[in-house]
Amino acid sequence: MFPSLIQEALVLFTRRLPSTAPPRQGFTRLTRRLAILCGTVTLVAGLAVSQAPAAMAADSLTPLGHVAVTSDIAAAAGKVFVALDDRIVVADTQGVVTGNITGLAEVRDLVTNPDGTRLYAALRGSHEVIEINTDDLAILRRIGLGAYQCPSRLAMSGHRLWVSHGCPWNSSGGALGLDLSVPAPQPSVVPAGNLAQAPRIAAAGSTLVVADFWDLRVYDLQDGVPALRGAIDAYDHGLSNGWGQIALTSDGATAITTPGAVNDFDAWDLTTLTKSRSYGKEEGTLGYGSPTISPDGKQVAVTRGTDDVEDAPLVLFDLNTGAAVETFDQSLVAIYDLVFSGSDLFAVIENTIDGTFHLWRMHGASLPPCKMTLTGPDTSGRFKKTTFTGRLTRPDGTNPGVQTVTVSRRPWGESNFEPLPDVTTNADGTFTFSNVPGVETQWTYKAYYDNTADSRSCSATKVVEVSGW
């Protein structure tokens, strides 16, 4: 085993990261994997069996197999679309793969139109953008970009598609617009100066943002014609890593950018062109990535890299208060792309042990979680009945009425919980159950309540030490 671990560590230094991975994210991925590889044989063996979803029964992991490059994810029309270089994988909103759009040349970005009936994909290898019917997955038209080669990123505003372009080997880039309301859209160049690479691009409301390494340019869109409003210089704000990834609120008034100057990320007022808030600032955080705003505009999900492999790699923040609302854990993964579909959050993740990719569905991620408590004795005798009490509460603190709570237990040293009979709560959410511990010296008991239409699942655990008879 040790030679294979050493070989894997060497591969990490030479393996090419996807071009869309932020520098901090790539560094985090490397440090997380090296930290794993430097552990003992016993540790690695233990980790290998802990790849199941962290907790929530309604969440899911769908295998995507070994992938050379993953570049983006989008959702519309009851489907989730994952760009995997030469194809687009299609899944339903349960995370189940239902089809593929194949024969594509280097898919680099995806975006949907406002009503979700069309999906647009940037194909760097064939220097074109394709339009796909999200209902039957048919390619409706191919839009060649002529001299503007290597489309990289896409943004949508009304019936106009904005395209970032630039081939890595040419050291040049730019942005253009396409009027999709006409049968044969012609590229209309966005005046952004001489750029060294394909810029970041985002659009919402009447605002277009084009960002190279140092300058984030903000444009007013009047009848589809971009007029420069102003620019924000990354250097002036201590952003030594330049402008990373960008997400806009639906009204186009605020931009969320990652990473920030230190261990944070930022919100920018695009009217005054000033920083309005910083998020995060958690000790041990190396950087944030993939900012994704929830459909209701209240929350922003970001990937998080830290110096501790046990930290949750995905965090949900309140957009207005800056408070961390929820974390989502998945053992030993690198997260690449995020998208909301209603209240669900989807992510493309890589298992850092075997290099396989998965589609991770976090059911009801943007919903407020219910609350669960579970109490019981700290110690118990072997084969003696032990009684536990708990309480389920709605997110707003009110009583839930009569509900069903799932109960399970796990002996020390095991990764999976074994089910026990469900329990029914009283109207005030309280419940009681009893169980007889086995011969193991420690048992963990768990009470779990699944998602509802207006709340995310919640759980609580109680550890019992067992001795004597």
Protein Blocks (a to p, Z undefined) as FASTA:
>chain_A
ZZmmmmmmmmmmmpccdfklcfklmmmmmmmmmmmmmmcfklmmmmmmmmbcfklmmbcc
ddebjafbdcbdcdeehiacddehjaccdddfkopafbdcehiahiabdcddfkopaccd
ddfknopaddddfklopafbdcdehjmghifbdcdehjbccddeddfklopacdddddfk
bmbdcdddddebjafbdcddddehjbccdddfklccddddeehiacdfbdcdfklnopan
opadddddfkopaccddddfblcdddddfklopafbdehjighiabdchiacdfklpacc
dddddfbfkbcfbdcddfklopafbdcddehiadfbdcdehjbccdddddfknopacddd
dehklpccddddddddfbdcehiacddddddddfkopaebjaddddddddehiabdcddd
dddddfkopacddddddfbfbdcddddddddfkbccdddddddddehZZ
